[in-house]
Amino acid sequence: MPPSIKLDHIAFGIENMAAAMPFLVGELGGKPDEGGPGPEYIGAQWKYFNDARLEVITPASEQSFLSRFIAARGPGIHHATFIVPDLATSCRRAESLGYDVVGFNDSSPSWKEAFLHPKQALGIVVQFAESDPSAEGDWGKDFAFPDSPSPKAPAASIIGMRMQIRDIGRAERQWGELLEASVEHTETGRVFTWPDSPMRIAVDTDPASEEGPSLLEVASERTLALPDGRHEILGCVFHQIRGAPST
């Protein structure tokens, strides 16, 4: 059976990585996974109870694209990354569906990537990545992670991202047709899942909404200390799903 597309991680763009550690590690229980440099940013990832991963990227300079993102929109969810079997094939498929592919880069054998711009992709950057873990790359587990408090136990599970959208057809084309998700119908929209990913993307339809991520859904056996409204550092609403499994 050929390899399938999977939702690999969800990434936050913020100013200060260390400032997010009390919540991502201390409260949610994330474990350092890997990190390293990127084009115009520094990034790192943490793994959670259900093997879902969250990423934090911070600007490497005031001229970084990420500095412009934060200045315009504030901190928050920046992109969702999908591992694809073949980058060139996924890009051609995206273009055949009317998307403009930007930032195509296949120079690294370990990580080839391309993007969909949020103006075309429901208010979020979508990253395609073709990954070869056996090849040497710039990221690794020896990254100098920020000092963090002891994580609370048990760690939370990251269930996925919920988005506001205007047009359900565009969501089905993007997540279902282009990125080959399974689709579940709900009263307010759709839920998209991938067989090899622990996370999902849920969309709620509102023709008058500002499209983009609205919150991150988490689950835990314990009651999580979540902020009211947007997290000050991460710029995102976190919602605990009651009764949801943490596996």
Steps between C-alpha positions, in 0.01 A plus 500: 500500500653838403584744782225745587500870581501580872456807716843513664487802734340836571730800545473824698678817398601695814764745621653310793527120512605486866189693606277220367667225704292535820190417296618264223719298736396587854123484451447286188792266572679518168831317458781655292527327163731689263591847385734710293534792258274579210493770234466820708387319818598265782258215574440208732237233559344331801321164505184427700322199644343388173826559303365826356762770460481876540766726357612847603687724258652835594648770270873494441499874428271801474503453122366144521169410333397384846559845648264637235242232580507578871492876441195466275301232682658449838634166627296194411473188289716563193488178298401137479754260352410195295748227414443397139644201313630715212527879518494567127189287454317679782593840357374406154178375655457826692553705184248287309244592769567872460756565776818703460794311649767721661838441663580175317835374627635153426867577570519299825482121477359478853218756465348624174219752537246729336209709623148623434443863595233564767305728263424190292510241779216600737708740707794275589836420342501140376841337472568195283813311604675197358713362782788254502597433866804298389660805335700750704315823570524820706248390765564250775439389855816676622332840458553732798141502626404784736498428872158367595307419817432137585207381287175411670380143465332350317587697189215635292406371158481751216177410321535753222414841363158657450454765232241753393425495126253665265458231234475128577580415138841664524574308821406169337718581200800600716500241776301222334587505129849652501626357830301175485332515841204291607198725551234488772194725473395695810216743572729801461755381245741212446771303681802388296726215613806319364569130572860548616448822698387537863357846425197617306373825348141602569330787317193704592319689228407865540468708181578817698806364683864599473648177368777326689580298813263568790632266770703192585316205653673305778404208723630373834398282794556805721341841484738726312569856612410669171486877453173682443518613141825510305821389665714811558817350348366251248213717378260205480189382683538156659189290562488182707270234362319335786471127482743476208760223529860603572641220290 
